């Protein structure tokens, strides 16, 4: 269908209005930052840093976008057991892979049970530094890594571009305050328990660098009084498993 042609007077009027609008357009309004939503993030981070030990489990859903724009969802789960300042055991599993990370403040071990391979390397330092170095040196990401950095300089509040309160929702029967934040190329939503301890119960991250806006969703369950024993943070090679070398990433 051929687009409708405008009469000469209409064209002139349209151009005049366009020029006027461009000249009178106000400066771009910066994104709104709700102070109470920022304070909620600070309060949650401060509380997380007081936890000496905890067990946290999560069900994760991630999206992969095909070349034609169709989205595929994939599921995974993870359980983290942590004891500050420097002990951690993490187990991640999905239909495609299974992996364990054990750290006792001196040694870190990455175990692949299905392949019967494991690698141990010397490491030291508190948990936030360990998690950061593990990704930097070996490209190994820890699920829910933000739990260890919220409330510290490693997660600066001043880099958030916008923040808002989105109301309340239930997460597994727990009434939560729902917040939405924008930071750089990512939007993220956070559900924080509204009564008692300010624990994060759900996280949704949207990647705005991709026009299809793929998301990852984590629903989190907490145990703040776990019982650990001597073997919790100690790795014993399973029978038939083989030690292999863990190679660091090449520096660019």
C-alpha positions, 0 to 999 in steps of 0.5 A: 500500500502506498503511504498517504501523501501530505499536502504542501501546507501540512508538510511545512507545518509538520517541519515547523513543529519538528524544529520547534520541538527540537529547540524547546525539548528539555534536557534529558531527565536522569533516571530516578533513584529511590532512596528507600530502595537503595537503603534496602539494598544497604540494609540487606548487604550489611546483614549478609556480612554478619552471617558467620555460617549459612547454607543456601540453595537455589534453583536457577533458570537461564535463557539462551536466544537462538539466531532467529530470536527464539528463546530456550530456557535451561534449569540448574541448581546449586547448594552453597555451604559457607563459614566465614572467613574462608571456608566454602563448599559449592555443588552445582548440577544440571542435566548437562554437567555437575561440579563441586568447589571446595575451599578450606582457606589453604586449598581450592579443589574443583571436582567433576564427579561425572568425568572423575577428574579433580584439580587442587590449587593453593589459595588463601584469603577470605571468601570474597577475594577467593571467589573473585580470584577464581573467576579472574584466574580460571574463568570459574564463576561461583553461583550467587557470588553477590551474596559475598560482596553485597555490603562491601566495597566490591559492590558499590552502591554509587554505580546504580543508575536507577532504583525503585520499589515495585511493591510486594510479592510472595516467594515460596510463601515468604512475603517480600519487598520487590525492588528493581534496579538498573546498572550499566547494561543490566536490569536486575530485580531483587525480592527481599524478605519483608519480615524479620531478617532481610534475606534475598529470596529471588534475583532476576537479571536482564541483559540489555546488551541483547535486544531479545533481553534474555533473563536469568532467574534465581530463587533462593532458600536459606538455612542460617543454622546449618550443622557442618562437620570436619569433612564439609570443607575437606575434599577426599578424592572419590575412588577411581578419580584422577588429579589433573592440572588446572590451567590459568587463563592466558593474560591478554 
